[in-house]
């Protein structure tokens, strides 16, 4: 869903240990098109626990979404993810339950594969990720008033090109997303069903 079609800055901080991980993530608008230049329009917090296995990982995550400086309504979600590691594309299925604003389910099928292209001494090459989403009735009604039933809502593809140097990583990414239903759109961006997003990310581990 498009919330801002202009450049943004998204800092985050993540800590992990003993199977647990937690993060704080923010979105800061770099233009004044939506009236919030230089301000955080979204701050999210999550806490997760992963139970690793030889072939399968299980992860339970709690998310808290907040929207300072905007009229957005805060909400919380619980994610349950199973990830198959021993098959091509390492597919994962995530069941997401909104426990506040929408109070219904969204299911995400995803998979990633290193394509072995554009390898360098600092990069293993391009990584392709494919996504397919399905929303239940109240989820669709809450986010897309045009849908009054369960529906496969969206799909997307993403390319990542990471470069690593010790604990530092620089990553170029490009992502395409689209809605499956011609009547569905994001409020305020009704003419943009299909979207292309690119970004540059830098991270460092301690």
Secondary structure as UniProt FT lines:
FT   STRAND          8..9
FT   STRAND          12..17
FT   TURN            18..19
FT   STRAND          20..29
FT   TURN            33..34
FT   STRAND          40..51
FT   STRAND          56..66
FT   TURN            68..69
FT   STRAND          75..84
FT   HELIX           88..90
FT   STRAND          92..98
FT   STRAND          105..114
FT   TURN            121..122
FT   STRAND          126..135
FT   HELIX           137..143
FT   TURN            145..146
FT   STRAND          151..165
FT   TURN            166..167
FT   STRAND          168..179
FT   TURN            182..183
FT   TURN            187..188
FT   TURN            190..191
FT   STRAND          195..204
//
